[in-house]
Amino acid sequence: MHFDFNVDVRLTDANNPGSVQSINMTIGSAPAGSDRLRGDWRGVPGFLPSSSGEFDWDGRQGHRVVFAFDGPSAGSRLVLGLNDFAAPGGGLPGRGARGGGAVTDPDNPQFLGTVRWEIT
């Protein structure tokens, strides 16, 4: 299957740089000029409390975030948020882009981990 957006993202625990996890993020169709899209992510479980699901990307100015869920984005639990997830001039980011974010554990609402992300 062809994907308009297919990237590998390295996540690093901001408090433990030796703790690294990679996920793959894909969007089947990303029409030029789009600023809100839905895609799928998958990875081997690590510090993320899930191994796959959907994500919502909002590339509008002032947003530029990804919210990743442990299943379909409607009605599923948030497990990852990535900030500054956009290209410098707008649109989806590419190789070398990086930023920060947070990991949450829906089974433990007190848990909030800080991560750094980079598209490899």
C-alpha positions as CSV (number, residue, x, y, z in Angstrom):
1,M,0.0,0.0,0.0
2,H,1.2,3.5,-0.8
3,F,1.3,6.1,1.9
4,D,1.6,9.9,1.4
5,F,3.3,10.1,4.8
6,N,5.4,7.3,6.2
7,V,8.0,8.1,8.9
8,D,9.9,6.4,11.7
9,V,9.9,8.5,14.9
10,R,12.5,7.9,17.6
11,L,11.1,8.7,21.1
12,T,13.5,9.3,23.9
13,D,12.6,9.6,27.6
14,A,13.6,13.1,28.5
15,N,14.6,12.0,32.0
16,N,16.4,8.9,30.9
17,P,18.2,9.4,27.5
18,G,19.0,5.7,27.4
19,S,15.3,4.8,27.2
20,V,14.4,4.9,23.5
21,Q,11.4,3.6,21.6
22,S,10.6,3.8,17.9
23,I,7.2,4.1,16.3
24,N,6.2,4.2,12.6
25,M,3.5,6.7,11.6
26,T,1.6,6.6,8.3
27,I,-1.1,8.6,6.6
28,G,-2.6,7.0,3.5
29,S,-3.6,10.2,1.8
30,A,-2.2,13.7,2.6
31,P,-3.5,16.2,0.1
32,A,-1.4,19.3,-0.4
33,G,-2.4,22.1,1.9
34,S,-4.1,19.8,4.5
35,D,-3.7,20.9,8.0
36,R,-5.7,18.2,9.9
37,L,-5.3,14.5,9.1
38,R,-5.7,11.1,10.7
39,G,-3.2,8.3,10.5
40,D,-2.0,5.1,12.1
41,W,1.0,4.4,14.3
42,R,2.6,1.2,15.4
43,G,5.7,0.1,17.4
44,V,7.0,-2.5,19.8
45,P,5.7,-1.8,23.4
46,G,8.2,0.1,25.5
47,F,7.6,3.1,27.8
48,L,4.4,3.8,25.7
49,P,1.6,1.8,27.3
50,S,0.4,0.6,23.8
51,S,1.8,-0.8,20.6
52,S,-0.5,0.7,18.0
53,G,-3.5,2.9,17.2
54,E,-4.6,6.0,15.4
55,F,-3.3,9.5,15.6
56,D,-4.7,12.9,14.9
57,W,-2.4,15.6,13.4
58,D,-3.3,19.2,13.7
59,G,-0.9,21.3,11.7
60,R,-2.7,24.6,12.0
61,Q,-0.7,27.6,13.2
62,G,-0.8,27.7,17.0
63,H,-1.5,23.9,17.2
64,R,1.1,21.8,15.3
65,V,0.5,18.7,17.5
66,V,-0.1,15.0,17.2
67,F,-2.4,13.1,19.6
68,A,-1.8,9.3,19.5
69,F,-4.4,6.9,20.9
70,D,-4.3,3.2,21.8
71,G,-7.0,2.3,19.2
72,P,-9.3,4.3,17.0
73,S,-9.0,8.0,17.8
74,A,-12.7,8.3,18.5
75,G,-13.3,6.8,22.0
76,S,-9.8,5.5,22.6
77,R,-7.3,6.5,25.3
78,L,-4.6,9.1,24.7
79,V,-1.1,7.6,25.1
80,L,1.2,10.2,23.4
81,G,1.2,13.9,22.5
82,L,3.9,15.4,20.3
83,N,4.4,19.1,20.1
84,D,5.8,21.2,17.2
85,F,5.0,18.3,14.8
86,A,5.1,20.3,11.6
87,A,7.5,21.4,8.9
88,P,8.9,24.9,9.4
89,G,6.8,26.4,6.6
90,G,3.7,24.3,7.5
91,G,2.6,20.9,6.5
92,L,3.8,17.5,7.8
93,P,7.4,17.3,9.1
94,G,10.1,15.3,7.4
95,R,13.4,13.5,8.3
96,G,15.4,15.4,10.9
97,A,12.4,17.2,12.4
98,R,12.4,17.1,16.2
99,G,10.5,18.3,19.2
100,G,9.1,17.4,22.6
101,G,6.0,15.8,24.0
102,A,4.4,13.7,26.7
103,V,3.5,10.1,27.3
104,T,0.4,9.3,29.4
105,D,-0.8,6.0,30.9
106,P,-4.6,5.7,30.8
107,D,-4.4,3.1,33.6
108,N,-2.5,5.4,35.8
109,P,-3.8,9.0,35.5
110,Q,-1.0,10.2,37.8
111,F,1.7,9.2,35.3
112,L,3.0,11.8,32.8
113,G,6.3,11.2,31.1
114,T,8.2,13.8,29.1
115,V,9.7,12.7,25.7
116,R,11.8,14.1,22.9
117,W,11.0,13.0,19.4
118,E,12.9,12.9,16.1
119,I,12.0,11.7,12.6
120,T,14.7,9.4,11.5
